[in-house]
């Protein structure tokens, strides 16, 4: 689009002979259409950056249709002329879940997510499924060695919270079963230290604290 703003569009197809969801096991054929609008983090002059992405999924699961979606965004501002070049940013993400009373599977499939999808701790299962999260972050660059230090707070919700929200018609049961999943407000506080020693060596150290909400506690009790 411009020298600093890029737009990407893509398609992903998935065909699984045996796929498992809360409503059962069946043949899953899922098509994903996605678009991403981004602007890189400022390096010279102070400025805004953003990374916004939306995906729509459709297809079939057994005899049911598939209609699922997700929206993810990150917006930040970096003060490149200030000491430590601090960057303040916030992420916000939401994805759909399923309502087993219908003949449409609404669970968003993140396809092949990394384990620590929402931060340095893998606390939320297989990526963004029936999920809402808000993720503020502060990052600074140390004067020597190119080492960056960041502090994150991740607030995440699932289950009944989603059904009581304005997105009620699109988000329903969280994987794990309604009887054990309830309103959740989990919090993750994390610190990250990273640096580029040379062009061949990169190092990173992470530290995080997870404070579970009601849903995580109930699932843990049910599992035992």
Beta strands, then each sheet from edge to edge (+ up, - down):
strand 1: 5-21
strand 2: 24-39
strand 3: 47-61
strand 4: 64-78
strand 5: 87-95
strand 6: 104-105
strand 7: 131-141
strand 8: 148-157
strand 9: 186-198
strand 10: 201-211
sheet 1: 1+ 2- 3+ 4- 5+ 7- 8+ 9- 10+
sheet 2: 1+ 2- 3+ 4- 6-
end
